[in-house]
Amino acid sequence: MINKKMVIYNTLSKKKDVIKPIKGKKINLFVCGPTVYDFSHIGHARTYVFFDAFVRYLRGRGFTVFYLQNITDIDDRIIQRAREKGVPIKDLADAFTKEYLKNMKALGITSVNKYAKATDYIKEIISQIQRLQKKRYAYSLDDGIYFDILKFKNYGKLSGRTVLESEDSVSRIDYSKNKRNRGDFCLWKFKVEGEPFWPAPFGAGRPGWHTEDTAITETFFGAQYDIHGGGRDLIFPHHEAEITQMEAISGKKPMARYWMHTGFLTMDEQKMSKSLGNFIVIDDFLKRYSPQQLRFWITKNLWHSPIDYSESVMIEVKMSLEKIEEFLRKLKVIKSKVRGVTDGKLLKTAKDDFYTALADDFNTPKAFAVIFEFIKEINKLLDQNLVGKKAAKDISAFFVEINTMFDIIDFKKLKTSNVPHEVSELVKTREQYRKVQNWEKSDEIRHEIEKYGFSVDDTKDGTVLKKM
C-alpha cells in the first residue's frame, strides 16, 4: 500500500482534509447505529458496508482503528411498535438487535470493535445532563429536560442552519409546545405510564436520542475524538445536537475532527426509508444476491454521493464481478515461465493508481476503474501467452489484497472443488480428444459441459471453466 497522505471530505470543514489522528496512528471512529424497532434495509447497509471497507483500508495503511457503533434500544418508535405487536418493549428491542447483528455478519462486516446499547449507559447519560444543568444549558418542562440552543453560540456549525428541512431525520421526542426555542432538543423525557424509565436526580424517565450517543462516545473516547460517521440524513438535527451537547459540557472543540456522511440510497430516485415504505430488507435482498454483489454495488460508488437501486444496476454488478472471477480463473491455470509482464511494471502502475485513488477521498469509482482497465490489458497479454506463472501469482496476490478491504470476491467459488465431479470428468475427456485433434468430439463435450451451466475457455495452459 503506497504511502500517500489520506484526504477525506469533511462535512464540518466543507472540504477535503488530510487525516491527522489526535494521537499518533490511532483513530477513534464512531458511527451511528440502528434504532432497533424493525428489520434493517439496504439503505442502512449502504452506510455500514462503506464504513467497514473504509476501516479495513485505514488498518491496511497502518492505523490502529477503534470502531465504535451504538445501538438505540430505547426510543418512541420502539415503544410504538411493541404496543402494535403486543409484546414487551425490551423483548422487541432485543429481538431486532439480534437480527441487526445477524445481518452485519451476513454482509461480512467484521471491523466493528464494539456495539454499545444505549440502555447500558444510563448512568453516563444522567451525568451529562447534570453537567448541562449545572452550566445552565438545560431547562425543565412538564414532559422533560431540554437544551436551550440560544445558549450555545455555535449551534448550526455542522449543517449551516438551525431549523428542520424535509430531508432531515425526524427529531423524535422534541415537540413540546412550551419550549423556549423551536429548535431546542430533548435531553431526557420524564416518566410516562407504561413506558420504560430509569431513576434520575432530576426525575425518572428515559434518555433523549441525541444524548445517548455523546454519553457513549465520551465513555470510550473522552470529549474529543477523530471521526464521526453516519448517513447524511443525520446531519441535522441529530449530529448538530451531539456537537452542541458535548462541546457545551467540555468546552473543547471540535468534538470530532472529521465528519463523514454517506449519501442516500434511493429507489426510482426517491430516498429509501421505512417511513416511506419503499425499502428492501437485507434478508430479502440476500435471497436474490450474494453479500459480495451487495458490497460491490455499494463500494463501487463514491461514498458521499447518492446511489439508486434498480434491477438493471444489479445485473451490471453481477457481470462485473463475473469478469473479475473469470480473470482470476485464467491466472490460476497458468504454468508457463514466460517473462512477459513478470517485470511487474504494469502491476506496479495499477497498484499505484489504485491506492492513489483511495487516498484521495476514498474514491472507489476511480479505483475500480483502474482495476477493470488493468484486467483488460492483462487479458490482451493472456491471449498472446505473455503472462508467466510468477506474474499470475503476483497479480492474484494483488486481488487478495483488494479483497481484504472490500470483500467483493468469493474465492471459494474459484476453487475447482466447486465444479461438479461430472463436469471435471468431461473436461478431462475433452482434453484427451483435443490432444489427438478430434475437434468434433471436443465440441460435443463442450456442449455437454454447457448443459451443466459452465462455459469453456481454452488457453495455452489448459481449460478455464466459467459459470454461465
C-alpha positions in Angstrom: 0.0 0.0 0.0 1.6 3.3 -1.1 2.4 5.9 1.5 0.3 8.9 0.3 -1.5 11.4 2.5 -5.1 10.4 3.1 -7.6 13.1 2.5 -11.4 12.8 3.1 -14.3 15.1 2.6 -15.2 16.6 5.9 -18.8 17.8 6.4 -17.6 20.1 9.2 -15.0 22.0 7.1 -16.9 21.6 3.8 -13.7 20.5 2.1 -11.2 17.6 1.8 -9.0 17.4 4.8 -5.8 15.4 5.5 -6.5 12.8 8.1 -4.3 13.5 11.1 -5.2 11.5 14.2 -5.2 13.2 17.6 -2.8 10.6 18.9 -0.1 9.2 16.5 -1.5 6.4 14.3 -4.6 5.7 16.5 -8.0 6.6 15.1 -11.2 6.6 17.2 -14.2 6.3 15.0 -17.9 6.4 15.9 -20.7 5.6 13.5 -24.4 6.0 14.4 -26.0 2.6 14.5 -29.6 1.5 14.1 -32.8 2.1 16.1 -33.9 -1.5 16.6 -37.7 -1.5 16.0 -37.7 -3.2 12.6 -35.5 -5.2 10.2 -32.6 -3.3 8.7 -32.8 -2.4 5.0 -30.3 -2.0 2.2 -30.3 1.8 2.9 -28.7 1.0 6.2 -26.4 -1.4 4.6 -25.0 1.4 2.4 -23.6 3.2 5.4 -22.3 0.1 7.3 -20.7 -1.6 4.3 -18.9 1.6 3.4 -17.5 2.2 6.8 -16.5 -1.5 7.1 -14.4 -1.1 3.9 -13.1 2.3 5.0 -11.9 0.9 8.3 -10.3 -2.1 6.7 -8.5 0.3 4.4 -7.3 2.5 7.3 -6.0 -0.5 9.1 -4.2 -1.6 6.0 -2.5 1.8 5.9 -1.1 1.1 9.4 -3.6 3.0 11.5 -5.0 1.4 14.7 -8.7 2.0 14.5 -11.2 1.6 17.3 -14.6 1.4 15.6 -17.5 2.1 17.9 -21.1 1.8 17.0 -24.2 2.5 19.1 -27.5 0.6 19.1 -30.5 2.7 20.1 -32.6 0.2 22.1 -35.0 2.7 23.7 -37.0 5.1 21.6 -40.5 6.3 20.8 -40.7 4.1 17.7 -39.6 1.0 19.6 -42.3 1.7 22.2 -45.0 2.2 19.5 -44.0 -0.9 17.5 -44.0 -3.1 20.7 -47.5 -1.8 21.5 -48.7 -2.6 18.0 -47.4 -6.1 18.2 -48.5 -6.6 21.9 -45.0 -7.6 23.0 -42.8 -6.3 25.8 -40.7 -3.3 24.7 -37.4 -4.8 25.8 -38.2 -8.1 24.0 -38.8 -6.3 20.8 -35.6 -4.3 21.0 -33.5 -7.4 21.9 -35.0 -9.4 19.0 -34.3 -6.7 16.4 -30.8 -6.1 17.9 -30.1 -9.8 17.2 -31.5 -9.5 13.7 -29.3 -6.5 13.0 -26.1 -8.2 14.3 -27.0 -11.3 12.2 -27.3 -9.0 9.1 -24.0 -7.5 9.8 -22.4 -10.9 10.0 -24.1 -12.0 6.8 -22.7 -8.9 5.0 -19.2 -9.7 6.2 -19.0 -6.6 8.4 -16.1 -7.6 10.7 -14.4 -4.3 11.5 -16.6 -3.0 14.4 -14.8 -3.3 17.8 -17.8 -2.5 20.0 -21.6 -2.4 19.6 -22.8 -0.2 22.5 -26.5 -0.4 23.5 -27.9 2.9 24.8 -29.6 1.3 27.8 -26.2 0.1 29.1 -25.1 3.8 29.5 -28.0 5.4 31.5 -25.6 6.4 34.3 -23.3 8.2 31.8 -26.4 9.9 30.2 -27.6 11.2 33.5 -24.1 12.5 34.3 -24.1 14.5 31.0 -27.5 16.0 31.7 -26.5 17.0 35.2 -23.4 18.8 33.9 -25.5 20.6 31.3 -27.9 21.7 34.0 -25.0 23.0 36.2 -23.8 25.1 33.2 -27.3 26.3 32.6 -27.6 25.0 29.1 -30.6 22.8 30.2 -34.1 23.6 31.4 -37.0 21.6 32.6 -40.6 21.4 31.3 -43.5 19.2 32.3 -42.5 16.5 29.8 -38.8 16.5 30.0 -35.5 18.4 30.1 -34.4 20.4 27.0 -31.3 22.1 25.7 -31.5 25.8 25.1 -29.8 26.2 21.7 -29.5 30.0 22.1 -27.1 29.4 24.9 -24.7 27.8 22.5 -23.4 30.3 20.0 -22.0 27.8 17.5 -25.2 25.8 17.1 -25.6 25.0 13.4 -21.9 25.0 12.5 -22.1 21.4 11.0 -25.2 21.8 8.9 -25.1 25.6 8.4 -28.6 26.0 9.8 -30.8 25.7 12.9 -34.2 24.6 11.5 -35.5 21.3 10.2 -35.8 20.6 6.5 -37.6 17.8 4.5 -34.5 15.5 4.2 -33.7 15.6 7.9 -34.0 12.7 10.2 -37.1 13.1 12.5 -36.2 14.9 15.7 -38.4 12.4 17.6 -39.3 13.4 21.2 -38.7 17.2 20.7 -42.2 18.5 20.1 -43.2 20.3 23.3 -45.1 23.4 22.6 -43.7 25.1 25.7 -40.0 25.0 24.5 -38.1 28.3 24.7 -36.9 28.0 21.1 -38.3 26.0 18.3 -35.0 24.1 17.8 -34.5 23.1 21.4 -34.0 19.4 21.7 -34.9 16.9 24.4 -32.2 15.5 26.7 -34.5 13.5 29.0 -38.1 12.5 28.7 -39.9 12.2 32.0 -41.7 9.0 33.1 -44.9 8.1 31.2 -47.1 5.3 32.5 -46.5 2.0 30.6 -43.1 3.1 29.2 -39.6 2.1 30.4 -38.0 4.5 32.8 -34.9 4.9 35.0 -34.5 6.8 38.2 -32.6 10.1 38.0 -31.9 13.1 40.4 -33.9 15.4 38.1 -36.8 12.9 37.7 -37.4 9.4 36.5 -37.6 8.9 32.8 -35.6 7.8 29.7 -32.9 9.4 27.6 -33.3 11.6 24.6 -32.0 10.3 21.3 -29.1 12.7 20.9 -27.8 12.4 24.4 -27.2 8.7 24.3 -24.6 8.9 21.6 -22.5 11.6 23.3 -22.6 9.6 26.5 -21.3 6.5 24.7 -18.5 8.3 22.8 -17.4 10.2 26.0 -17.2 6.9 27.8 -14.9 5.3 25.2 -13.1 8.3 23.7 -13.4 11.3 26.0 -14.7 14.7 24.9 -12.8 14.7 21.6 -12.1 12.0 19.0 -11.1 11.6 15.4 -14.0 10.6 13.1 -17.8 10.6 13.4 -19.8 8.9 10.7 -23.4 8.2 9.6 -26.0 8.8 6.9 -26.4 12.3 5.6 -30.0 12.4 6.9 -28.5 12.5 10.5 -26.6 15.8 9.9 -29.5 17.8 11.3 -30.7 17.8 14.0 -29.0 14.7 15.4 -25.3 15.3 14.8 -25.7 19.1 15.3 -27.2 18.3 18.7 -24.4 15.9 19.6 -21.8 18.6 18.9 -23.7 21.2 20.9 -24.1 18.9 23.9 -20.5 17.6 24.1 -18.8 20.9 23.4 -21.1 22.7 25.9 -20.1 20.2 28.5 -16.4 20.0 27.9 -15.6 23.4 26.4 -13.3 21.6 24.0 -13.8 21.8 20.2 -14.2 20.2 17.8 -15.9 17.2 19.4 -14.9 15.2 16.3 -12.2 16.3 13.8 -13.8 14.7 10.8 -17.5 14.2 10.0 -18.3 11.7 7.2 -21.8 11.3 5.9 -22.8 8.7 3.3 -25.2 9.6 0.5 -28.7 8.5 0.3 -29.7 5.2 -1.2 -32.7 5.7 -3.5 -35.3 3.7 -5.4 -36.5 5.3 -8.5 -34.7 8.5 -7.3 -36.6 8.6 -4.0 -34.9 8.1 -0.7 -35.2 4.6 0.7 -36.8 4.8 4.2 -39.1 2.8 6.4 -41.4 5.9 6.8 -42.0 5.9 3.0 -42.4 2.1 2.8 -40.1 1.9 -0.2 -37.4 -0.3 1.3 -35.9 -3.8 0.8 -34.8 -5.5 4.0 -31.3 -7.0 4.0 -32.6 -10.6 4.5 -34.8 -10.4 1.4 -32.1 -8.8 -0.7 -29.6 -11.6 0.2 -32.1 -14.2 -1.0 -31.5 -12.8 -4.6 -28.0 -11.5 -4.5 -24.8 -12.6 -2.7 -23.2 -10.5 0.0 -20.3 -9.8 -2.4 -22.6 -8.4 -5.0 -24.2 -6.1 -2.5 -20.8 -5.0 -1.1 -19.5 -4.3 -4.6 -22.6 -2.3 -5.6 -22.2 -0.1 -2.6 -18.5 0.3 -2.6 -18.0 1.0 -6.3 -20.0 4.2 -5.8 -18.5 7.3 -4.2 -19.4 7.1 -0.5 -20.9 10.6 -0.1 -22.9 10.6 -3.4 -26.4 9.2 -3.8 -26.8 5.8 -5.4 -30.0 4.5 -7.0 -31.2 0.9 -6.8 -32.6 -0.9 -9.8 -32.6 -4.4 -11.2 -30.5 -3.3 -14.2 -27.8 -1.9 -11.9 -27.6 -5.3 -10.1 -27.3 -7.1 -13.4 -24.3 -4.9 -14.2 -22.8 -5.6 -10.8 -23.1 -9.3 -11.3 -21.5 -9.2 -14.7 -18.6 -7.0 -13.4 -17.9 -9.5 -10.6 -18.0 -12.4 -13.0 -15.5 -10.6 -15.2 -13.1 -10.5 -12.2 -13.8 -14.1 -11.3 -13.2 -15.3 -14.9 -9.9 -13.3 -14.9 -8.7 -14.9 -11.7 -9.6 -18.4 -13.0 -7.4 -17.8 -16.1 -4.5 -16.7 -13.9 -4.9 -19.8 -11.7 -4.2 -22.3 -14.5 -1.0 -20.6 -15.8 2.0 -22.9 -15.6 4.5 -21.4 -18.1 7.6 -19.5 -17.1 7.4 -16.9 -19.9 8.7 -13.5 -18.8 6.0 -11.2 -20.3 4.8 -8.9 -17.5 7.0 -10.6 -14.9 9.0 -7.4 -14.6 5.9 -6.1 -12.7 5.7 -2.7 -14.4 2.1 -3.0 -15.4 1.1 -4.3 -12.0 3.1 -1.6 -10.1 1.4 1.1 -12.2 -2.1 -0.4 -11.4 -1.3 -0.6 -7.7 -0.1 3.0 -7.6 -3.1 4.3 -9.4 -5.5 2.2 -7.3 -4.1 3.3 -4.0 -3.7 6.9 -5.2 -7.5 7.0 -5.9 -8.3 5.6 -2.5 -6.0 8.1 -0.8 -8.0 10.9 -2.4 -11.3 10.9 -0.6 -11.6 7.1 -0.8 -12.5 7.5 -4.5 -13.7 3.9 -5.2 -15.2 4.6 -8.6 -11.8 5.8 -9.9 -10.0 2.9 -8.0 -12.2 0.2 -9.6 -11.9 1.8 -13.0 -8.2 1.3 -12.6 -8.8 -2.4 -11.8 -11.0 -3.1 -14.8 -8.6 -1.3 -17.2 -5.8 -3.4 -15.7 -7.9 -6.6 -16.3 -8.4 -5.5 -19.9 -4.7 -5.0 -20.5 -3.7 -8.3 -18.9 -6.3 -10.2 -20.8 -4.7 -9.0 -24.0 -1.4 -10.4 -22.8 -3.1 -13.6 -21.8 -4.4 -14.1 -25.3 -0.8 -13.8 -26.5 0.5 -16.2 -23.8 2.7 -13.4 -22.4 1.8 -13.9 -18.8 4.0 -16.3 -16.8 3.4 -18.2 -13.6 5.2 -15.7 -11.4 3.3 -12.7 -12.8 0.0 -14.5 -12.5 0.8 -15.2 -8.8 1.7 -11.6 -8.2 -1.5 -10.3 -9.9 -3.6 -12.8 -7.9 -2.0 -11.6 -4.7 -3.0 -8.0 -5.5 -6.6 -9.1 -5.9 -6.4 -10.8 -2.5 -5.1 -7.5 -1.1 -8.1 -5.7 -2.7 -10.5 -8.2 -1.2 -9.1 -7.7 2.3 -10.6 -4.2 2.1 -13.7 -4.7 0.1 -14.7 -8.4 0.4 -16.2 -8.5 -3.0 -14.7 -11.7 -4.4 -15.8 -15.1 -3.2 -12.6 -17.0 -3.6 -14.3 -20.3 -2.6 -16.2 -20.1 -6.0 -12.8 -20.1 -7.8 -11.8 -23.4 -6.3 -12.2 -26.5 -8.6 -14.0 -28.2 -5.7 -17.0 -26.1 -6.6 -17.1 -27.7 -10.0 -19.3 -30.8 -10.1 -17.5 -34.1 -10.5 -19.3 -34.8 -13.8 -18.0 -31.6 -15.3 -14.5 -32.2 -14.1 -14.6 -35.7 -15.8 -16.0 -34.2 -19.0 -13.1 -31.6 -19.1 -10.5 -34.4 -18.7 -12.1 -36.4 -21.5 -12.3 -33.3 -23.7 -8.6 -32.6 -23.2 -7.8 -36.1 -24.4 -9.8 -35.5 -27.6 -8.1 -32.2 -28.1 -4.6 -33.8 -27.8 -5.4 -36.1 -30.7 -7.1 -33.2 -32.6 -10.5 -34.8 -32.6 -12.3 -31.4 -32.7 -15.7 -32.9 -33.5 -15.7 -34.9 -30.2 -14.2 -32.0 -28.4 -17.1 -29.8 -29.5 -19.7 -32.4 -28.5 -18.3 -32.5 -24.9 -18.2 -28.7 -24.8 -21.9 -28.7 -25.4 -22.3 -31.3 -22.6 -20.4 -29.1 -20.2 -22.6 -26.1 -21.1 -25.7 -28.1 -20.1 -24.2 -28.1 -16.5 -24.1 -24.3 -16.6 -20.3 -23.9 -17.5 -18.6 -22.4 -20.5 -15.2 -23.5 -21.6 -12.2 -21.2 -22.4 -9.2 -22.9 -23.9 -5.8 -21.4 -23.0 -2.2 -22.4 -23.6 -2.0 -23.7 -20.0 -5.3 -25.6 -20.0 -9.1 -25.3 -19.9 -10.7 -22.5 -17.9 -14.3 -23.1 -16.7 -16.6 -20.2 -16.3 -20.0 -20.4 -14.5 -22.6 -19.3 -17.1 
